Amino acid sequence: MAKVGKAINESNRSLSRYLEEIGKFEPLHPDREVELAQRIKKNDRRALKELVTANL
């Protein structure tokens, strides 16, 4: 039973860290998403990275 409690605590810490990290990024405005999608179609790697990062 102690192993289960430890696993839950570790999971909660991981989730808290993840939420803290993604909280550093502003959500994309829909117009910006469209712009990035158009740039991605033209093989713009920076646009792809921005879109992926924003959707974490």
One Martini backbone bead per residue (centre of mass of N, CA, C, O) as a GRO file, in nm:
protein
   56
    1MET     BB    1   0.055   0.064  -0.018
    2ALA     BB    2   0.301   0.258  -0.012
    3LYS     BB    3   0.357   0.247  -0.317
    4VAL     BB    4   0.101   0.389  -0.407
    5GLY     BB    5   0.142   0.655  -0.256
    6LYS     BB    6   0.412   0.724  -0.390
    7ALA     BB    7   0.309   0.727  -0.683
    8ILE     BB    8   0.104   0.953  -0.643
    9ASN     BB    9   0.302   1.173  -0.550
   10GLU     BB   10   0.476   1.170  -0.805
   11SER     BB   11   0.248   1.238  -0.999
   12ASN     BB   12   0.170   1.510  -0.872
   13ARG     BB   13   0.443   1.647  -0.915
   14SER     BB   14   0.452   1.620  -1.220
   15LEU     BB   15   0.193   1.775  -1.277
   16SER     BB   16   0.275   2.039  -1.143
   17ARG     BB   17   0.518   2.095  -1.326
   18TYR     BB   18   0.369   2.098  -1.591
   19LEU     BB   19   0.168   2.328  -1.525
   20GLU     BB   20   0.385   2.538  -1.470
   21GLU     BB   21   0.515   2.536  -1.752
   22ILE     BB   22   0.255   2.595  -1.930
   23GLY     BB   23   0.195   2.874  -1.780
   24LYS     BB   24   0.424   3.039  -1.951
   25PHE     BB   25   0.212   3.019  -2.183
   26GLU     BB   26   0.037   3.160  -2.424
   27PRO     BB   27  -0.233   3.156  -2.584
   28LEU     BB   28  -0.355   3.129  -2.893
   29HIS     BB   29  -0.473   3.294  -3.140
   30PRO     BB   30  -0.654   3.204  -3.405
   31ASP     BB   31  -0.497   3.382  -3.610
   32ARG     BB   32  -0.219   3.264  -3.535
   33GLU     BB   33  -0.276   2.973  -3.613
   34VAL     BB   34  -0.319   3.029  -3.911
   35GLU     BB   35  -0.046   3.152  -3.969
   36LEU     BB   36   0.120   2.907  -3.883
   37ALA     BB   37  -0.004   2.703  -4.079
   38GLN     BB   38   0.092   2.848  -4.334
   39ARG     BB   39   0.395   2.830  -4.265
   40ILE     BB   40   0.411   2.522  -4.240
   41LYS     BB   41   0.341   2.465  -4.541
   42LYS     BB   42   0.637   2.621  -4.594
   43ASN     BB   43   0.847   2.493  -4.385
   44ASP     BB   44   0.828   2.634  -4.096
   45ARG     BB   45   0.989   2.555  -3.806
   46ARG     BB   46   0.916   2.784  -3.609
   47ALA     BB   47   0.612   2.756  -3.635
   48LEU     BB   48   0.596   2.470  -3.533
   49LYS     BB   49   0.719   2.517  -3.256
   50GLU     BB   50   0.511   2.724  -3.159
   51LEU     BB   51   0.260   2.545  -3.184
   52VAL     BB   52   0.349   2.314  -3.004
   53THR     BB   53   0.415   2.478  -2.748
   54ALA     BB   54   0.124   2.608  -2.719
   55ASN     BB   55  -0.003   2.289  -2.701
   56LEU     BB   56   0.083   2.174  -2.405
   0.00000   0.00000   0.00000
